[in-house]
Amino acid sequence: MQPQAFYRVVADDFTAVDGIIRQQLVSRVPLVEKIGDYIISAGGKRLRPLLVLLSGKALGYRADDLRLLAATIEFLHTATLLHDDVVDMSDMRRGRSTANAQWGNAPSVLVGDFLYSRSFEMMVELGSMPVMRILSKATRVIAEGEVLQLSKVRDASTTEETYMEVIRGKTAMLFEASTHAAAALAGASEAQSEALRTFGDHLGVAFQLVDDLLDYRGDAAELGKNVGDDLAEGKPTLPLIYTMREGSEEQAALVRRAIQKGGIEDLESIRAAVEAAGALDYTAQLARDYAERAIACLDALPAGEYRDALVELSRFAVARTH
């Protein structure tokens, strides 16, 4: 399977999902449509809807409502992005200005609320109580993960355990909800449903680990966001936590100071310190471990091109440079 071939096996469904997204963005308030369209048309990898489509089809499910579920998940994700950018005061995402940089915080938060609300209307349309249960729980856990992360900003004593709790909530939860909800919609057996749920969790953790790694090893033009954003916000991510724990006294003190004051004045020396302490290699290896654990879960699914695509997607998630 060629790189990105995991998109090709569901290309028609992807186009249909895009149509549903456009249709559901319609609002009698022009600014709602304008901001919603702006952030959704920025593209991105659309990994979460992709996971819905691949998981459902790997189980042999072919009904059209799988596409509606994929669009619902993308709406949930987009709502969280709008809110996150306001919380993080970000000015760049997916290679262009964030909605809050363009229109201000208040419209961004309110349009995020609109997208959340619309996603729940779409869930109701699906008419599946198990799916509703999974997605409503996911939205709560994501919010808790974001608040936990916020409470640890500039806290240099944050442990690896707390960091894992943060990323399980704020990122892995929606990956897990994507695969788990697809299994619920497809009427999967308990064993397959649990395998897909765990797969989504492990893949989401791997994905976020790579994201946090790229904040120190990445290239802003390729990433579509500013390198060093996490450091600027004083977020204690794994490369920093590991350096404080395992690095030299000097490296640990440098990182501790940077977390406590925020800002990117020391970005280059921090990048050198996390590299020298082995923190980036440690984070990359942990991401690979989680991806392999995710792939092992797929043994519960029938063999075929959709399962193969999920394996390839897992490998792509940790090999990517943006």
Secondary structure, 3 states (H helix, E strand, C coil): CCCCHHHHCCHHHHHHHHHHHHHHCCCCCHHHHHHHHHHHHCCCCCHHHHHHHHHHHHCCCCCCHHHHHHHHHHHHHHHHHHHHHHHHCCCEECCEECHHHHHCHHHHHHHHHHHHHHHHHHHHHHCCHHHHHHHHHHHHHHHHHHHHHHHCCCCCCCCHHHHHHHHHHHHHHHHHHHHHHHHHHCCCCHHHHHHHHHHHHHHHHHHHHHHHHHHHHCCHHHHCCCCCHHHHCCCCCHHHHHHHHHCCHHHHHHHHHHHHHCCCCCHHHHHHHHHHCCHHHHHHHHHHHHHHHHHHHHHHCCCCHHHHHHHHHHHHHHHCCC
